[in-house]
Amino acid sequence: MTLEETMRRIERKLEKIEADINEMKSRMLESTKPNGRPLFSLPDHLRKTAIGLMKVRQGTASDVSKSTGRARAVESGYLNQLERQGLVRSFRDGRRKIFSLQENLSDRIPEIRE
């Protein structure tokens, strides 16, 4: 493969990444909380937790912490904050607390790819 072909392949991949990011941004702008505040207006620490939950779709604070790279206790606190704000819901499965996005949000949130 020549250098020119390699550069074209890289350029195509970058264009696809840019298109995916733009699509994700537009869908996040459409996704609003029950009080009408956009998801992107969350503080960075809560937005990172929300995106981690989007990746796992449904799971414990441990599951989200694996996605975000932060401690389980930190994610547990942030998930509880998101629940109080109406973005997240939870239920008990024995001793485990399972979190998921609220129905009205999960319908409009883009699939997050690894």
Biopython code that builds the backbone (N, CA, C, O; Angstrom):
import numpy as np
from Bio.PDB.StructureBuilder import StructureBuilder

atoms = [
    (1, "MET", "N", (0.839, -1.159, 0.000)),
    (1, "MET", "CA", (0.000, 0.000, 0.000)),
    (1, "MET", "C", (0.903, 1.246, 0.000)),
    (1, "MET", "O", (1.867, 1.339, 0.760)),
    (2, "THR", "N", (0.564, 2.176, -0.858)),
    (2, "THR", "CA", (1.380, 3.388, -0.959)),
    (2, "THR", "C", (1.008, 4.371, 0.150)),
    (2, "THR", "O", (-0.018, 4.236, 0.817)),
    (3, "LEU", "N", (1.851, 5.329, 0.314)),
    (3, "LEU", "CA", (1.601, 6.360, 1.320)),
    (3, "LEU", "C", (0.323, 7.130, 1.002)),
    (3, "LEU", "O", (-0.446, 7.468, 1.902)),
    (4, "GLU", "N", (0.103, 7.401, -0.264)),
    (4, "GLU", "CA", (-1.095, 8.128, -0.686)),
    (4, "GLU", "C", (-2.368, 7.338, -0.358)),
    (4, "GLU", "O", (-3.345, 7.912, 0.120)),
    (5, "GLU", "N", (-2.360, 6.034, -0.612)),
    (5, "GLU", "CA", (-3.515, 5.193, -0.289)),
    (5, "GLU", "C", (-3.757, 5.153, 1.216)),
    (5, "GLU", "O", (-4.899, 5.216, 1.673)),
    (6, "THR", "N", (-2.692, 5.048, 1.968)),
    (6, "THR", "CA", (-2.805, 5.039, 3.424)),
    (6, "THR", "C", (-3.409, 6.343, 3.918)),
    (6, "THR", "O", (-4.275, 6.337, 4.793)),
    (7, "MET", "N", (-2.961, 7.446, 3.369)),
    (7, "MET", "CA", (-3.493, 8.758, 3.762)),
    (7, "MET", "C", (-4.986, 8.876, 3.418)),
    (7, "MET", "O", (-5.757, 9.439, 4.196)),
    (8, "ARG", "N", (-5.392, 8.350, 2.263)),
    (8, "ARG", "CA", (-6.813, 8.376, 1.884)),
    (8, "ARG", "C", (-7.649, 7.543, 2.854)),
    (8, "ARG", "O", (-8.745, 7.949, 3.241)),
    (9, "ARG", "N", (-7.132, 6.381, 3.245)),
    (9, "ARG", "CA", (-7.852, 5.534, 4.211)),
    (9, "ARG", "C", (-8.007, 6.257, 5.542)),
    (9, "ARG", "O", (-9.079, 6.230, 6.147)),
    (10, "ILE", "N", (-6.945, 6.899, 5.993)),
    (10, "ILE", "CA", (-7.003, 7.649, 7.257)),
    (10, "ILE", "C", (-8.006, 8.782, 7.148)),
    (10, "ILE", "O", (-8.784, 9.017, 8.073)),
    (11, "GLU", "N", (-7.992, 9.486, 6.025)),
    (11, "GLU", "CA", (-8.922, 10.604, 5.828)),
    (11, "GLU", "C", (-10.374, 10.125, 5.854)),
    (11, "GLU", "O", (-11.225, 10.773, 6.463)),
    (12, "ARG", "N", (-10.667, 8.996, 5.200)),
    (12, "ARG", "CA", (-12.032, 8.448, 5.206)),
    (12, "ARG", "C", (-12.461, 8.073, 6.625)),
    (12, "ARG", "O", (-13.598, 8.336, 7.019)),
    (13, "LYS", "N", (-11.561, 7.462, 7.391)),
    (13, "LYS", "CA", (-11.884, 7.088, 8.765)),
    (13, "LYS", "C", (-12.146, 8.324, 9.615)),
    (13, "LYS", "O", (-13.078, 8.341, 10.418)),
    (14, "LEU", "N", (-11.335, 9.347, 9.443)),
    (14, "LEU", "CA", (-11.542, 10.589, 10.200)),
    (14, "LEU", "C", (-12.874, 11.256, 9.828)),
    (14, "LEU", "O", (-13.566, 11.792, 10.694)),
    (15, "GLU", "N", (-13.223, 11.219, 8.550)),
    (15, "GLU", "CA", (-14.511, 11.783, 8.129)),
    (15, "GLU", "C", (-15.667, 11.021, 8.759)),
    (15, "GLU", "O", (-16.658, 11.629, 9.164)),
    (16, "LYS", "N", (-15.555, 9.700, 8.847)),
    (16, "LYS", "CA", (-16.607, 8.901, 9.478)),
    (16, "LYS", "C", (-16.702, 9.219, 10.969)),
    (16, "LYS", "O", (-17.801, 9.344, 11.509)),
    (17, "ILE", "N", (-15.570, 9.349, 11.626)),
    (17, "ILE", "CA", (-15.572, 9.696, 13.056)),
    (17, "ILE", "C", (-16.222, 11.058, 13.255)),
    (17, "ILE", "O", (-17.030, 11.237, 14.166)),
    (18, "GLU", "N", (-15.872, 12.011, 12.407)),
    (18, "GLU", "CA", (-16.460, 13.348, 12.512)),
    (18, "GLU", "C", (-17.971, 13.304, 12.301)),
    (18, "GLU", "O", (-18.714, 13.977, 13.016)),
    (19, "ALA", "N", (-18.432, 12.522, 11.328)),
    (19, "ALA", "CA", (-19.871, 12.394, 11.084)),
    (19, "ALA", "C", (-20.567, 11.750, 12.288)),
    (19, "ALA", "O", (-21.651, 12.182, 12.679)),
    (20, "ASP", "N", (-19.954, 10.726, 12.872)),
    (20, "ASP", "CA", (-20.532, 10.081, 14.057)),
    (20, "ASP", "C", (-20.635, 11.056, 15.222)),
    (20, "ASP", "O", (-21.646, 11.086, 15.924)),
    (21, "ILE", "N", (-19.594, 11.852, 15.427)),
    (21, "ILE", "CA", (-19.608, 12.837, 16.514)),
    (21, "ILE", "C", (-20.691, 13.874, 16.277)),
    (21, "ILE", "O", (-21.415, 14.234, 17.205)),
    (22, "ASN", "N", (-20.814, 14.359, 15.046)),
    (22, "ASN", "CA", (-21.843, 15.354, 14.739)),
    (22, "ASN", "C", (-23.243, 14.790, 14.946)),
    (22, "ASN", "O", (-24.128, 15.483, 15.449)),
    (23, "GLU", "N", (-23.442, 13.532, 14.557)),
    (23, "GLU", "CA", (-24.739, 12.892, 14.768)),
    (23, "GLU", "C", (-25.035, 12.759, 16.263)),
    (23, "GLU", "O", (-26.154, 13.014, 16.709)),
    (24, "MET", "N", (-24.014, 12.356, 17.036)),
    (24, "MET", "CA", (-24.183, 12.213, 18.473)),
    (24, "MET", "C", (-24.527, 13.562, 19.107)),
    (24, "MET", "O", (-25.400, 13.640, 19.971)),
    (25, "LYS", "N", (-23.846, 14.618, 18.678)),
    (25, "LYS", "CA", (-24.130, 15.953, 19.210)),
    (25, "LYS", "C", (-25.566, 16.361, 18.923)),
    (25, "LYS", "O", (-26.258, 16.864, 19.807)),
    (26, "SER", "N", (-26.016, 16.147, 17.694)),
    (26, "SER", "CA", (-27.373, 16.563, 17.353)),
    (26, "SER", "C", (-28.414, 15.760, 18.125)),
    (26, "SER", "O", (-29.436, 16.309, 18.535)),
    (27, "ARG", "N", (-28.168, 14.480, 18.326)),
    (27, "ARG", "CA", (-29.111, 13.673, 19.102)),
    (27, "ARG", "C", (-29.096, 14.064, 20.575)),
    (27, "ARG", "O", (-30.137, 14.051, 21.230)),
    (28, "MET", "N", (-27.931, 14.409, 21.095)),
    (28, "MET", "CA", (-27.871, 14.833, 22.494)),
    (28, "MET", "C", (-28.582, 16.164, 22.676)),
    (28, "MET", "O", (-29.181, 16.403, 23.724)),
    (29, "LEU", "N", (-28.526, 17.029, 21.680)),
    (29, "LEU", "CA", (-29.245, 18.295, 21.762)),
    (29, "LEU", "C", (-30.750, 18.059, 21.788)),
    (29, "LEU", "O", (-31.485, 18.804, 22.436)),
    (30, "GLU", "N", (-31.215, 17.020, 21.083)),
    (30, "GLU", "CA", (-32.632, 16.688, 21.076)),
    (30, "GLU", "C", (-33.070, 16.025, 22.383)),
    (30, "GLU", "O", (-34.241, 16.103, 22.753)),
    (31, "SER", "N", (-32.148, 15.382, 23.074)),
    (31, "SER", "CA", (-32.461, 14.658, 24.305)),
    (31, "SER", "C", (-32.498, 15.640, 25.461)),
    (31, "SER", "O", (-31.478, 16.222, 25.829)),
    (32, "THR", "N", (-33.661, 15.817, 26.020)),
    (32, "THR", "CA", (-33.779, 16.767, 27.113)),
    (32, "THR", "C", (-34.318, 16.085, 28.349)),
    (32, "THR", "O", (-34.967, 15.041, 28.285)),
    (33, "LYS", "N", (-34.030, 16.701, 29.463)),
    (33, "LYS", "CA", (-34.548, 16.236, 30.736)),
    (33, "LYS", "C", (-36.019, 16.595, 30.815)),
    (33, "LYS", "O", (-36.516, 17.367, 29.995)),
    (34, "PRO", "N", (-36.725, 16.039, 31.801)),
    (34, "PRO", "CA", (-38.131, 16.379, 31.962)),
    (34, "PRO", "C", (-38.377, 17.882, 32.132)),
    (34, "PRO", "O", (-39.423, 18.372, 31.706)),
    (35, "ASN", "N", (-37.458, 18.621, 32.733)),
    (35, "ASN", "CA", (-37.666, 20.057, 32.900)),
    (35, "ASN", "C", (-37.213, 20.857, 31.690)),
    (35, "ASN", "O", (-37.208, 22.087, 31.737)),
    (36, "GLY", "N", (-36.833, 20.189, 30.613)),
    (36, "GLY", "CA", (-36.480, 20.855, 29.377)),
    (36, "GLY", "C", (-35.015, 21.239, 29.242)),
    (36, "GLY", "O", (-34.628, 21.762, 28.197)),
    (37, "ARG", "N", (-34.185, 21.004, 30.249)),
    (37, "ARG", "CA", (-32.765, 21.341, 30.175)),
    (37, "ARG", "C", (-32.041, 20.283, 29.361)),
    (37, "ARG", "O", (-32.203, 19.093, 29.634)),
    (38, "PRO", "N", (-31.248, 20.674, 28.371)),
    (38, "PRO", "CA", (-30.559, 19.677, 27.546)),
    (38, "PRO", "C", (-29.563, 18.852, 28.349)),
    (38, "PRO", "O", (-28.991, 19.322, 29.332)),
    (39, "LEU", "N", (-29.370, 17.620, 27.913)),
    (39, "LEU", "CA", (-28.430, 16.712, 28.567)),
    (39, "LEU", "C", (-27.019, 17.294, 28.589)),
    (39, "LEU", "O", (-26.295, 17.129, 29.571)),
    (40, "PHE", "N", (-26.624, 17.976, 27.510)),
    (40, "PHE", "CA", (-25.259, 18.509, 27.459)),
    (40, "PHE", "C", (-25.036, 19.629, 28.470)),
    (40, "PHE", "O", (-23.891, 20.017, 28.700)),
    (41, "SER", "N", (-26.085, 20.156, 29.074)),
    (41, "SER", "CA", (-25.909, 21.234, 30.042)),
    (41, "SER", "C", (-25.558, 20.714, 31.440)),
    (41, "SER", "O", (-25.353, 21.502, 32.363)),
    (42, "LEU", "N", (-25.490, 19.399, 31.594)),
    (42, "LEU", "CA", (-25.073, 18.837, 32.874)),
    (42, "LEU", "C", (-23.620, 19.187, 33.156)),
    (42, "LEU", "O", (-22.845, 19.389, 32.221)),
    (43, "PRO", "N", (-23.239, 19.263, 34.421)),
    (43, "PRO", "CA", (-21.815, 19.439, 34.738)),
    (43, "PRO", "C", (-21.013, 18.262, 34.179)),
    (43, "PRO", "O", (-21.544, 17.165, 34.009)),
    (44, "ASP", "N", (-19.746, 18.497, 33.900)),
    (44, "ASP", "CA", (-18.899, 17.475, 33.267)),
    (44, "ASP", "C", (-18.916, 16.150, 34.012)),
    (44, "ASP", "O", (-19.014, 15.094, 33.388)),
    (45, "HIS", "N", (-18.821, 16.190, 35.354)),
    (45, "HIS", "CA", (-18.746, 14.937, 36.106)),
    (45, "HIS", "C", (-20.033, 14.123, 35.975)),
    (45, "HIS", "O", (-19.975, 12.895, 35.906)),
    (46, "LEU", "N", (-21.194, 14.784, 35.939)),
    (46, "LEU", "CA", (-22.455, 14.057, 35.774)),
    (46, "LEU", "C", (-22.665, 13.622, 34.330)),
    (46, "LEU", "O", (-23.218, 12.551, 34.078)),
    (47, "ARG", "N", (-22.230, 14.443, 33.386)),
    (47, "ARG", "CA", (-22.359, 14.071, 31.974)),
    (47, "ARG", "C", (-21.532, 12.817, 31.690)),
    (47, "ARG", "O", (-21.982, 11.938, 30.955)),
    (48, "LYS", "N", (-20.329, 12.720, 32.264)),
    (48, "LYS", "CA", (-19.488, 11.531, 32.066)),
    (48, "LYS", "C", (-20.183, 10.287, 32.616)),
    (48, "LYS", "O", (-20.135, 9.222, 32.000)),
    (49, "THR", "N", (-20.825, 10.421, 33.765)),
    (49, "THR", "CA", (-21.566, 9.294, 34.342)),
    (49, "THR", "C", (-22.754, 8.927, 33.464)),
    (49, "THR", "O", (-23.011, 7.745, 33.231)),
    (50, "ALA", "N", (-23.484, 9.932, 32.973)),
    (50, "ALA", "CA", (-24.638, 9.674, 32.103)),
    (50, "ALA", "C", (-24.202, 8.959, 30.825)),
    (50, "ALA", "O", (-24.875, 8.034, 30.369)),
    (51, "ILE", "N", (-23.093, 9.379, 30.256)),
    (51, "ILE", "CA", (-22.593, 8.726, 29.041)),
    (51, "ILE", "C", (-22.135, 7.298, 29.353)),
    (51, "ILE", "O", (-22.339, 6.391, 28.546)),
    (52, "GLY", "N", (-21.518, 7.098, 30.520)),
    (52, "GLY", "CA", (-21.147, 5.750, 30.930)),
    (52, "GLY", "C", (-22.360, 4.849, 31.055)),
    (52, "GLY", "O", (-22.316, 3.680, 30.672)),
    (53, "LEU", "N", (-23.445, 5.392, 31.592)),
    (53, "LEU", "CA", (-24.682, 4.610, 31.713)),
    (53, "LEU", "C", (-25.283, 4.349, 30.335)),
    (53, "LEU", "O", (-25.856, 3.286, 30.099)),
    (54, "MET", "N", (-25.155, 5.313, 29.426)),
    (54, "MET", "CA", (-25.644, 5.095, 28.055)),
    (54, "MET", "C", (-24.916, 3.918, 27.418)),
    (54, "MET", "O", (-25.518, 3.124, 26.693)),
    (55, "LYS", "N", (-23.626, 3.810, 27.690)),
    (55, "LYS", "CA", (-22.844, 2.717, 27.106)),
    (55, "LYS", "C", (-23.302, 1.359, 27.612)),
    (55, "LYS", "O", (-23.415, 0.411, 26.834)),
    (56, "VAL", "N", (-23.569, 1.257, 28.922)),
    (56, "VAL", "CA", (-23.962, -0.043, 29.472)),
    (56, "VAL", "C", (-25.460, -0.271, 29.393)),
    (56, "VAL", "O", (-25.931, -1.394, 29.576)),
    (57, "ARG", "N", (-26.212, 0.789, 29.121)),
    (57, "ARG", "CA", (-27.679, 0.779, 29.007)),
    (57, "ARG", "C", (-28.388, 0.547, 30.342)),
    (57, "ARG", "O", (-29.319, 1.276, 30.682)),
    (58, "GLN", "N", (-27.961, -0.441, 31.081)),
    (58, "GLN", "CA", (-28.564, -0.742, 32.378)),
    (58, "GLN", "C", (-27.520, -1.478, 33.199)),
    (58, "GLN", "O", (-26.904, -2.430, 32.719)),
    (59, "GLY", "N", (-27.317, -1.039, 34.446)),
    (59, "GLY", "CA", (-26.321, -1.729, 35.250)),
    (59, "GLY", "C", (-26.103, -1.068, 36.591)),
    (59, "GLY", "O", (-26.741, -0.071, 36.927)),
    (60, "THR", "N", (-25.199, -1.636, 37.341)),
    (60, "THR", "CA", (-24.868, -1.149, 38.677)),
    (60, "THR", "C", (-23.839, -0.022, 38.583)),
    (60, "THR", "O", (-23.313, 0.275, 37.511)),
    (61, "ALA", "N", (-23.570, 0.592, 39.727)),
    (61, "ALA", "CA", (-22.528, 1.616, 39.778)),
    (61, "ALA", "C", (-21.181, 1.015, 39.381)),
    (61, "ALA", "O", (-20.353, 1.698, 38.777)),
    (62, "SER", "N", (-20.958, -0.250, 39.713)),
    (62, "SER", "CA", (-19.711, -0.925, 39.307)),
    (62, "SER", "C", (-19.603, -1.019, 37.794)),
    (62, "SER", "O", (-18.533, -0.798, 37.227)),
    (63, "ASP", "N", (-20.719, -1.350, 37.136)),
    (63, "ASP", "CA", (-20.716, -1.434, 35.673)),
    (63, "ASP", "C", (-20.377, -0.081, 35.053)),
    (63, "ASP", "O", (-19.581, 0.001, 34.118)),
    (64, "VAL", "N", (-20.986, 0.970, 35.579)),
    (64, "VAL", "CA", (-20.731, 2.315, 35.056)),
    (64, "VAL", "C", (-19.287, 2.724, 35.337)),
    (64, "VAL", "O", (-18.646, 3.361, 34.501)),
    (65, "SER", "N", (-18.773, 2.358, 36.514)),
    (65, "SER", "CA", (-17.404, 2.747, 36.864)),
    (65, "SER", "C", (-16.390, 2.097, 35.921)),
    (65, "SER", "O", (-15.354, 2.695, 35.628)),
    (66, "LYS", "N", (-16.669, 0.893, 35.448)),
    (66, "LYS", "CA", (-15.776, 0.247, 34.482)),
    (66, "LYS", "C", (-15.754, 1.026, 33.167)),
    (66, "LYS", "O", (-14.727, 1.111, 32.493)),
    (67, "SER", "N", (-16.903, 1.590, 32.821)),
    (67, "SER", "CA", (-17.005, 2.364, 31.592)),
    (67, "SER", "C", (-16.317, 3.723, 31.706)),
    (67, "SER", "O", (-15.711, 4.192, 30.743)),
    (68, "THR", "N", (-16.408, 4.355, 32.872)),
    (68, "THR", "CA", (-15.855, 5.704, 33.045)),
    (68, "THR", "C", (-14.428, 5.703, 33.572)),
    (68, "THR", "O", (-13.706, 6.687, 33.408)),
    (69, "GLY", "N", (-14.013, 4.606, 34.206)),
    (69, "GLY", "CA", (-12.677, 4.549, 34.792)),
    (69, "GLY", "C", (-12.582, 5.217, 36.153)),
    (69, "GLY", "O", (-11.484, 5.430, 36.667)),
    (70, "ARG", "N", (-13.733, 5.551, 36.742)),
    (70, "ARG", "CA", (-13.728, 6.164, 38.073)),
    (70, "ARG", "C", (-14.156, 5.122, 39.115)),
    (70, "ARG", "O", (-14.631, 4.041, 38.766)),
    (71, "ALA", "N", (-13.982, 5.459, 40.382)),
    (71, "ALA", "CA", (-14.311, 4.538, 41.475)),
    (71, "ALA", "C", (-15.811, 4.271, 41.541)),
    (71, "ALA", "O", (-16.623, 5.133, 41.205)),
    (72, "ARG", "N", (-16.168, 3.063, 41.980)),
    (72, "ARG", "CA", (-17.569, 2.681, 42.101)),
    (72, "ARG", "C", (-18.329, 3.630, 43.016)),
    (72, "ARG", "O", (-19.449, 4.030, 42.699)),
    (73, "ALA", "N", (-17.732, 3.997, 44.154)),
    (73, "ALA", "CA", (-18.404, 4.880, 45.110)),
    (73, "ALA", "C", (-18.706, 6.246, 44.489)),
    (73, "ALA", "O", (-19.756, 6.834, 44.746)),
    (74, "VAL", "N", (-17.789, 6.735, 43.681)),
    (74, "VAL", "CA", (-17.996, 8.021, 42.993)),
    (74, "VAL", "C", (-19.181, 7.908, 42.045)),
    (74, "VAL", "O", (-20.067, 8.763, 42.042)),
    (75, "GLU", "N", (-19.192, 6.850, 41.241)),
    (75, "GLU", "CA", (-20.283, 6.658, 40.280)),
    (75, "GLU", "C", (-21.618, 6.452, 40.993)),
    (75, "GLU", "O", (-22.652, 6.928, 40.524)),
    (76, "SER", "N", (-21.601, 5.757, 42.104)),
    (76, "SER", "CA", (-22.833, 5.562, 42.865)),
    (76, "SER", "C", (-23.427, 6.907, 43.283)),
    (76, "SER", "O", (-24.629, 7.131, 43.139)),
    (77, "GLY", "N", (-22.589, 7.792, 43.795)),
    (77, "GLY", "CA", (-23.058, 9.109, 44.187)),
    (77, "GLY", "C", (-23.589, 9.908, 43.008)),
    (77, "GLY", "O", (-24.629, 10.559, 43.111)),
    (78, "TYR", "N", (-22.876, 9.859, 41.888)),
    (78, "TYR", "CA", (-23.303, 10.607, 40.708)),
    (78, "TYR", "C", (-24.588, 10.032, 40.114)),
    (78, "TYR", "O", (-25.455, 10.783, 39.669)),
    (79, "LEU", "N", (-24.713, 8.699, 40.107)),
    (79, "LEU", "CA", (-25.942, 8.083, 39.605)),
    (79, "LEU", "C", (-27.140, 8.468, 40.474)),
    (79, "LEU", "O", (-28.234, 8.707, 39.962)),
    (80, "ASN", "N", (-26.928, 8.527, 41.780)),
    (80, "ASN", "CA", (-28.011, 8.955, 42.663)),
    (80, "ASN", "C", (-28.392, 10.409, 42.406)),
    (80, "ASN", "O", (-29.571, 10.757, 42.475)),
    (81, "GLN", "N", (-27.410, 11.263, 42.109)),
    (81, "GLN", "CA", (-27.716, 12.656, 41.763)),
    (81, "GLN", "C", (-28.538, 12.726, 40.476)),
    (81, "GLN", "O", (-29.506, 13.481, 40.389)),
    (82, "LEU", "N", (-28.143, 11.934, 39.481)),
    (82, "LEU", "CA", (-28.890, 11.907, 38.221)),
    (82, "LEU", "C", (-30.305, 11.377, 38.431)),
    (82, "LEU", "O", (-31.245, 11.810, 37.763)),
    (83, "GLU", "N", (-30.447, 10.445, 39.356)),
    (83, "GLU", "CA", (-31.777, 9.914, 39.658)),
    (83, "GLU", "C", (-32.652, 10.998, 40.286)),
    (83, "GLU", "O", (-33.823, 11.132, 39.930)),
    (84, "ARG", "N", (-32.095, 11.768, 41.213)),
    (84, "ARG", "CA", (-32.848, 12.855, 41.838)),
    (84, "ARG", "C", (-33.250, 13.926, 40.828)),
    (84, "ARG", "O", (-34.273, 14.591, 40.994)),
    (85, "GLN", "N", (-32.445, 14.090, 39.785)),
    (85, "GLN", "CA", (-32.754, 15.080, 38.748)),
    (85, "GLN", "C", (-33.741, 14.551, 37.712)),
    (85, "GLN", "O", (-34.186, 15.304, 36.846)),
    (86, "GLY", "N", (-34.084, 13.287, 37.787)),
    (86, "GLY", "CA", (-35.066, 12.719, 36.871)),
    (86, "GLY", "C", (-34.488, 12.152, 35.585)),
    (86, "GLY", "O", (-35.250, 11.786, 34.689)),
    (87, "LEU", "N", (-33.179, 12.066, 35.462)),
    (87, "LEU", "CA", (-32.570, 11.502, 34.255)),
    (87, "LEU", "C", (-32.437, 9.994, 34.315)),
    (87, "LEU", "O", (-32.437, 9.326, 33.281)),
    (88, "VAL", "N", (-32.324, 9.458, 35.513)),
    (88, "VAL", "CA", (-32.030, 8.040, 35.728)),
    (88, "VAL", "C", (-33.077, 7.472, 36.672)),
    (88, "VAL", "O", (-33.608, 8.169, 37.537)),
    (89, "ARG", "N", (-33.359, 6.195, 36.485)),
    (89, "ARG", "CA", (-34.231, 5.483, 37.438)),
    (89, "ARG", "C", (-33.461, 4.280, 37.949)),
    (89, "ARG", "O", (-32.460, 3.873, 37.359)),
    (90, "SER", "N", (-33.928, 3.719, 39.036)),
    (90, "SER", "CA", (-33.245, 2.553, 39.588)),
    (90, "SER", "C", (-34.259, 1.585, 40.175)),
    (90, "SER", "O", (-35.402, 1.946, 40.455)),
    (91, "PHE", "N", (-33.816, 0.352, 40.352)),
    (91, "PHE", "CA", (-34.606, -0.663, 41.038)),
    (91, "PHE", "C", (-33.645, -1.607, 41.730)),
    (91, "PHE", "O", (-32.460, -1.664, 41.399)),
    (92, "ARG", "N", (-34.158, -2.334, 42.677)),
    (92, "ARG", "CA", (-33.339, -3.273, 43.444)),
    (92, "ARG", "C", (-33.463, -4.668, 42.861)),
    (92, "ARG", "O", (-34.547, -5.109, 42.478)),
    (93, "ASP", "N", (-32.329, -5.353, 42.801)),
    (93, "ASP", "CA", (-32.259, -6.767, 42.436)),
    (93, "ASP", "C", (-31.480, -7.429, 43.555)),
    (93, "ASP", "O", (-30.261, -7.576, 43.477)),
    (94, "GLY", "N", (-32.198, -7.830, 44.603)),
    (94, "GLY", "CA", (-31.530, -8.322, 45.796)),
    (94, "GLY", "C", (-30.819, -7.167, 46.459)),
    (94, "GLY", "O", (-31.447, -6.164, 46.799)),
    (95, "ARG", "N", (-29.518, -7.291, 46.649)),
    (95, "ARG", "CA", (-28.738, -6.215, 47.260)),
    (95, "ARG", "C", (-28.234, -5.203, 46.241)),
    (95, "ARG", "O", (-27.787, -4.115, 46.602)),
    (96, "ARG", "N", (-28.311, -5.569, 44.974)),
    (96, "ARG", "CA", (-27.782, -4.687, 43.919)),
    (96, "ARG", "C", (-28.799, -3.622, 43.523)),
    (96, "ARG", "O", (-29.997, -3.893, 43.435)),
    (97, "LYS", "N", (-28.310, -2.413, 43.286)),
    (97, "LYS", "CA", (-29.147, -1.327, 42.780)),
    (97, "LYS", "C", (-28.813, -1.166, 41.303)),
    (97, "LYS", "O", (-27.680, -0.847, 40.942)),
    (98, "ILE", "N", (-29.802, -1.390, 40.461)),
    (98, "ILE", "CA", (-29.625, -1.344, 39.015)),
    (98, "ILE", "C", (-30.139, 0.003, 38.507)),
    (98, "ILE", "O", (-31.257, 0.405, 38.829)),
    (99, "PHE", "N", (-29.330, 0.690, 37.720)),
    (99, "PHE", "CA", (-29.681, 1.992, 37.161)),
    (99, "PHE", "C", (-29.939, 1.863, 35.664)),
    (99, "PHE", "O", (-29.335, 1.030, 34.986)),
    (100, "SER", "N", (-30.836, 2.691, 35.164)),
    (100, "SER", "CA", (-31.063, 2.788, 33.726)),
    (100, "SER", "C", (-31.562, 4.193, 33.416)),
    (100, "SER", "O", (-31.987, 4.931, 34.305)),
    (101, "LEU", "N", (-31.502, 4.544, 32.142)),
    (101, "LEU", "CA", (-31.990, 5.850, 31.725)),
    (101, "LEU", "C", (-33.511, 5.884, 31.792)),
    (101, "LEU", "O", (-34.169, 4.854, 31.642)),
    (102, "GLN", "N", (-34.059, 7.058, 32.016)),
    (102, "GLN", "CA", (-35.508, 7.208, 31.977)),
    (102, "GLN", "C", (-35.989, 6.886, 30.565)),
    (102, "GLN", "O", (-35.275, 7.136, 29.594)),
    (103, "GLU", "N", (-37.174, 6.342, 30.448)),
    (103, "GLU", "CA", (-37.713, 5.921, 29.157)),
    (103, "GLU", "C", (-37.714, 7.046, 28.136)),
    (103, "GLU", "O", (-37.305, 6.840, 26.993)),
    (104, "ASN", "N", (-38.166, 8.233, 28.525)),
    (104, "ASN", "CA", (-38.282, 9.320, 27.556)),
    (104, "ASN", "C", (-36.921, 9.759, 27.023)),
    (104, "ASN", "O", (-36.855, 10.358, 25.950)),
    (105, "LEU", "N", (-35.846, 9.482, 27.735)),
    (105, "LEU", "CA", (-34.512, 9.827, 27.245)),
    (105, "LEU", "C", (-33.902, 8.715, 26.425)),
    (105, "LEU", "O", (-33.286, 8.973, 25.391)),
    (106, "SER", "N", (-34.064, 7.476, 26.872)),
    (106, "SER", "CA", (-33.372, 6.370, 26.211)),
    (106, "SER", "C", (-33.849, 6.173, 24.777)),
    (106, "SER", "O", (-33.102, 5.638, 23.957)),
    (107, "ASP", "N", (-35.079, 6.592, 24.448)),
    (107, "ASP", "CA", (-35.561, 6.470, 23.082)),
    (107, "ASP", "C", (-34.792, 7.366, 22.120)),
    (107, "ASP", "O", (-34.683, 7.059, 20.933)),
    (108, "ARG", "N", (-34.252, 8.490, 22.638)),
    (108, "ARG", "CA", (-33.660, 9.482, 21.756)),
    (108, "ARG", "C", (-32.160, 9.615, 21.914)),
    (108, "ARG", "O", (-31.559, 10.497, 21.300)),
    (109, "ILE", "N", (-31.541, 8.776, 22.711)),
    (109, "ILE", "CA", (-30.095, 8.871, 22.920)),
    (109, "ILE", "C", (-29.392, 7.944, 21.946)),
    (109, "ILE", "O", (-29.779, 6.782, 21.826)),
    (110, "PRO", "N", (-28.367, 8.423, 21.245)),
    (110, "PRO", "CA", (-27.709, 7.599, 20.245)),
    (110, "PRO", "C", (-26.971, 6.429, 20.863)),
    (110, "PRO", "O", (-26.565, 6.469, 22.024)),
    (111, "GLU", "N", (-26.810, 5.405, 20.078)),
    (111, "GLU", "CA", (-26.009, 4.247, 20.483)),
    (111, "GLU", "C", (-24.564, 4.711, 20.600)),
    (111, "GLU", "O", (-24.007, 5.264, 19.652)),
    (112, "ILE", "N", (-23.960, 4.488, 21.756)),
    (112, "ILE", "CA", (-22.570, 4.878, 21.967)),
    (112, "ILE", "C", (-21.692, 3.713, 21.570)),
    (112, "ILE", "O", (-21.856, 2.602, 22.075)),
    (113, "ARG", "N", (-20.761, 3.964, 20.666)),
    (113, "ARG", "CA", (-19.862, 2.893, 20.196)),
    (113, "ARG", "C", (-18.538, 2.975, 20.912)),
    (113, "ARG", "O", (-18.068, 4.065, 21.236)),
    (114, "GLU", "N", (-17.936, 1.838, 21.161)),
    (114, "GLU", "CA", (-16.598, 1.783, 21.789)),
    (114, "GLU", "C", (-15.567, 2.233, 20.785)),
    (114, "GLU", "O", (-14.376, 2.266, 21.096)),
]
sb = StructureBuilder()
sb.init_structure("model")
sb.init_model(0)
sb.init_chain("A")
sb.init_seg("    ")
for serial, (resi, resn, name, xyz) in enumerate(atoms, 1):
    if name == "N":
        sb.init_residue(resn, " ", resi, " ")
    sb.init_atom(name, np.array(xyz, "f"), 0.0, 1.0, " ", f" {name:<3s}", serial, name[0])
structure = sb.get_structure()
